[in-house]
Amino acid sequence: MQVSIQERVADAVRGSIVRGDYAPGTALSEVTLAEELGVSRTPVREALKQLATEGLVHVVARVGTFVAEPTRRDVVELLELKELFEGLAARLVAGRADAAVTAMLEAASGGCGAFHEAVVDASDNVKLQLTYRWHMNQMPGGHPACDAGDHARVLDRIRAKDAFGAEDAMRDHVRSTQRAAMREGAA
């Protein structure tokens, strides 16, 4: 399947926003993006419209397009969804994890973002993966810092094939991360 120019542009700009190359509030020039990406303005304009529907940019009529600046409420809502999505993913993984999956999760358990992404990927639920990424792309700064000890508890439940225990452990972990982020003023 061939990727359209608009999709390629959207992927490039989305990646730059998610990585933090463009800070919240940054103006995005269609002309500059078109030059940087070696395309005309039309696919850039269409890509920016797509990114607006994803909540990554907002368009101000007759002014321009800007990288979205999530509010505290946005961050709280995203963290609430993160808890649900990752808890579900952990439950699904525990129900079907084999030695290869647990080994992959163990390898990823040292990094917060890597572990959470690995659990969602291992869920083997494409709709969950797509929905999770769509929402987490809106999270400023990506994954908040977290306690790797919590990852061990989640992994223990997954190894034991305790689906609901894995879900509870992951949800507890995300909630504790959320509380820490709120105390630090990150949200």
N, C-alpha and C positions, 0 to 999 in steps of 0.2 A: 504494500500500500504506500503510495507516494504522499508525502506531507506537503500541503499547500504552502505557498509563500506566507500567507496570513498566519497559519499555524506555526511556522518556523519563527516568524517575528514574535508572535505571542509567547512562544516557549522561551525565546531569548530574553525578552523584557521581563516576563514572569520570573525567570531564573535570577535576573539581576535584582529584582525587587526582593525576592525571598532571601537571597544571599546578603542583602543590605547594601548593595552597590549604590542604590538610590535610597536616600533617607526619606522617611515619611515627610510629606509636604513638598518634596522636590517637584519642580515643574518638568514635564516631559515634552520636549519639542518634537513634533512630527518630522520636521525637516532634519533635525540633528539625528534622530533615530534612523530615519531613512538613509542618511549618508553613512552612518556607522554600520548599518546592516547591509548596505549595498542594494537597497530596494527603492521602489517609488513610494510616495506618501500614502497611496491608497491602501496597500496591505498594512501599513503602520496604523492608519486611522481605524481600519477594521479590527486589528489586533487590540488596540486600545479600548475599543467598544467592548470587545470580549472580556478584557481584563477588568473593565468597569462592572460587568455582570458578575465577575468573580469576587468583587469587593477589594481588588488590589489597587485600583486607581479610581479617582472621581473626576468627572468632566464638569467644568464650569463653563456654561454657554458664553461665547464671545470672549473668554479669558484664557482657557487652556485646560490641559489635563495634568493632574497632580497625583503623586503617590499618596495613597490613602493614609490617613493618620488615625489609627484605631483609638477609640475612646476607652476609658477604664471599663465601661459597661461592655464594649466589644470584647475586650480581653477576658473579662469574667465569663461572658457567654461562651467564648472559644474554649476556655479552660473547662467549663462544664461539659461541653461536647467532647473534649479530649478525654475526660474521665469515662464517659459512656462508650466512646469508640474503642479506646484502648482496653477497657474492661471486657467488652464484647470480644475483641480480638484475642485477648488472653484466654477467655473461656473456649473459644473456637480452637485455638492452638492446643490447649490441654486435651481436648477431646480427640485430637487426631495426630498429635506430635509423635514422631518416631525419633530414633537416635540421631539422624542427620539434622533434623530440625532443632532438637535441643542443643546439639553441638554448635550449630549456627547461632543460636540465641546466646549461648555461653560466650562465644567469641565476641558478640556485640555488647555484652552486658557491662563492659567497662565504660562505655560512652553513653551518655543519657539519650541524646537524639538517636544515635545508632540503634540502641536497644529498643526504643519505642517504635521506630520505623521497622525494625526486624520483626517485632511481634505482630504488627499490622500486616506486613508482607506474608508472614507465616500463617496468617489466619485463613489463607486460601479463599478469601471472599472478595471478589473484584469490586463489587459495589461498595463495600466497606472501605476498601483501599482508596477508591476514587473519591468518595465522600470525605474521608479523613484528610487526604492531601488537599482537597479543595478548601476545606476549612482551615487546616493548619498552615497553609500558605499565607493566610491572613494574620497569623500570630507574629507580632513584632518580636524580632530577635530569635525566632524559631522556638526550639524547646528550652524551657527554663532549666537551670541547673538542678540536678537531683542526686539522691543518695543511692549509690550503687548497691548498698546493703539491701535496699528495697527490691532491687532487681533479683538478688539471690532468693528472696522470699517468693517472688513471682515464679522464678525458675523451679524452685522446689515444688510448688503446686503443679506446675506444668509437667514436671518429671513424674509426679505421683498420679498424673491423669485426673487430678481433682479440678474439674472444669469450673465449678462455682467458687472454689477456694482461690483459683488463679484469677478469676474475675475480681473477687473481693480484694485480693492482695494488690492487683494492679490499680484498682480504683482507689484504695487507701493510699498507695504511692502517689498517684496523680493529685489527690486531695492534699497530701502533705506538701507536695511541690507547689501547689497553688497557694497554700497558706504562706509558705516561705516567700514566694514571689510577691504576694500582697504586702507582707511585712517590710520587704525591701523596697517597696514602692515601684516595683517593675511593672505593675499593672495599674 
